[in-house]
Amino acid sequence: MTVRSRSRTIRPSITALALCLALLAAACGSDSEPSSDAEQSSSTAPTTSPADDTEPDTTEPDDNDTPEPDEPLPASAPGVTSETITVGIALTDVDQFANIGDLTDTYQALADLTNEAGGVGGRLVEIHTERWPIIDLTAHQAACIALTEDIESFLVIGFLLDGFGGTDCYADTHETLVINTEGIGQDSIANAEGRLMTTAISDTDLAIAGIPLLADRIGGANVVVYAGSDPGPRMGAAVDALEAIGATVVEEAVQQISATEDLLAAENELDISVERWTTAGAEWVFNLDGSIAGSLAALQRAGRNDVGVVHAGTTVATLRALGADPSLTETLLAIGVTALEFLYVDGLYGTTECIDKVSERLGVTMEPFVEEGELDPLAVTIRACAAWNTFVLFAAAAGPELTTESFLQAGYDLGEFDLIGAPSGSLAPDKPFLGNGQPEVLVFDAEEDGFVPVS
């Protein structure tokens, strides 16, 4: 097996890292209430008039040929006037867990660049930003109220983390369009009734699509399919795909007790599950979602490091945060996509253009593969560009009568479109994960301390 590597490791998903570290802290018995005076910032983008580069008309008017004045754009929806579109920016502050910086200035730069180019469909964009600490759910709720009731945003672009306030207040309770840059849960998707989307690629769908790539590794083996929460029809799709490559599925396991409800009870449930898997002769555990940390740790507690594990995603720090040591498992594979840092280095999918224009605007330098603990905004900036460009593309395609319905229909009608950080994007009523990508098999490399692609 040949491994293609670089001088640095693939960085873990910031969402998973922030979530799991915070969960770990909560599990350690903190009884303190969220701070009521936690720092929170709010900013408003100034309205910038588009540049007028046209020469004045010096011809004499004809009294018999008086042109009709242009019809003003309609105030077609909350947050949409004849001149402006109001966009809320909702940012979870994860600085205590990962040094990614504050995206407030990044979105301000994107808004300014858009307005200087003429705005969106003849309207300028005004942004309002709310930012709150990840563990302060009271501040999260206040931010949601500010952006939906006080400001009345047409749309919210969010760095919103499922399990820590998430998207529900915006997309469900206040029925506001949301473009998130992080993963979204199935319950949130169902409750939003089409108003919620993310620029991310679905790890679960990608993992299922990548099963044929594992034929020479797990074909003919006994496999457990494990999900940390109800995967719905995706469980059946995964089982069918595994059986198609010759694997024998000995159990379809779905976690009943979540770690957020009771961490110790969840671990106990997994310990019992591992005993059952051992009895069934399991040789591999195929993780259908991002819940690998629990199942991997349970296998290690039982001393079953010989059982191969497949992960939907490429996180490493998450595993350690929840008690698993990826270096102990003899064979730890992942199905995912190439990390954004590698795409940036290779100049793929608009990543270089995104970083260049934001860096130039802000007067900063962003580098890939920075040392642990140093400021590392490159990946989240790329995802911010992807979300912003999606908003601009859909809103422009919706035309003068910009509404929630016309915005979504425009997205559906576009089919495949260019999405920064991915081979392409697409939106459908049953596809809120905008990113499209080809699955790739990766292997955990102890020297690199990360998942690296297998050539």
C-alpha positions, 0 to 999 in steps of 0.5 A: 500500500503506497501512501501519498503524504506531505510535510504536514498532517491533514487538519481535523474538522474544526467543527468536530474538534470544538464539539467534542472538546466541549462535550468532554469538558461538560462530561467532567462535571462542570456545574457552572451556568453559561456566562451572562456577560460573555463577550459578544460583538455585533457589526453592521456593514456600511452601505457602499454605492456601486461605482458608476463608470459610464460616460454621461449622455450629452445628446439633446432630449427629444420631446416626442421620445421621453423614456419611461423611468426604470421601475424600482425593485420591489420590497419583496420579502423581510430583509429585502428592500428596493435597495438592500438585502440584509444578511445576518452572520452568525458565528460561534466563537471556538477560540478556547478550543481552536485558534481560527480567529474571528470571521467577522472581518472576513464577511465584511470584506466579502460584503464590501467586494460584492457591493463595489462590484454592483451588489446583487441584482441591483441591491446592495448587501448589508450585513449584521454580525453576531458572535458568541462563545460556544458554551454560552447557549443563552448568548446563542439565543440572544444572537438568533433573536437579534438577527431574526427579530431585531434585524429581520435578516433575509438570510443567515450565513452561519458558523453554527455547530449542531449540539451547541445552539445549531441552526434550529432557532434560525431555520425552524423557529424563525423560518429564516433561510440559513447557509451553514458552513458546518455539518447539519443534523437530520432532525434540523434538516427535517424541521427546516422544511427546505430553508436549511443548507450547508456548503459541506459535503455529507460525510455519510453519503460520501462514505456510502459512495466510497464503499466500492473502493474498499472491496479489496480490503473488506470484501468477504469479511464480517462487518458491523455497520455502526451509527451514533444516531438514527441514520434513516434509510442510509443504514439500508443503503450502506448494508446493500453496498457492503454486501455488494462487495462481498462483505457479510454484515453481522449487525446493524448497530444504532446508538440509543444513548447519546453522549450529550445525554449521559456520557457514562451510559453511552460508553456502557452501551458501547462496551456491551455492543463490542461484546456482542460484535466479538461474539458475532465474529466482527472483523471490521466496524464501518462507522456510518457517521461522525461517531467513530470516537465512541466505537473506536474507544470501546474497541480499545477498552476491550483490547480489540485493536485487531478489528479494523475500523472505517471512519466517515470523515478524517478527524483525529483530534476528536478521537483523542478528545473522547478517549480513543488513540488512533495509533493503537488500532492496527487498521484505521481507514477513512472515506473522505475528501482531500483536505482544503489545505491540500486543495489550496496548495494545488490551486483547486476549486477556487480556493486560491482565489478566495484566500488571495482576495480576502487576504489582500482586502484584510492585509493579512497572510494565510498559510496552510499547515501552520504549527499547532496552536498558531492562528489557522484561519485558512480552511474556515475562510475558504468555507466562508467564501463558499457560503457567501458566493452561494448566497450571491449566486442564488439571490442574483438568479432569483431575480427582482422578486427575491423571496425565500421561495424564489431563492430556493427555486433558483438554487434548484434550477441552477443544477450543478454550479461552481462551489469554492472548495469542492468539485461542484455544488448542487441543491435539491429539495432532498439534498441540503449538503451543497458540496459534491465530491468524489470519495477517497480512501485514506489511512491513519499514518502514525508518523504524520499523525493524521489521515493521508490519502492512499494512492 
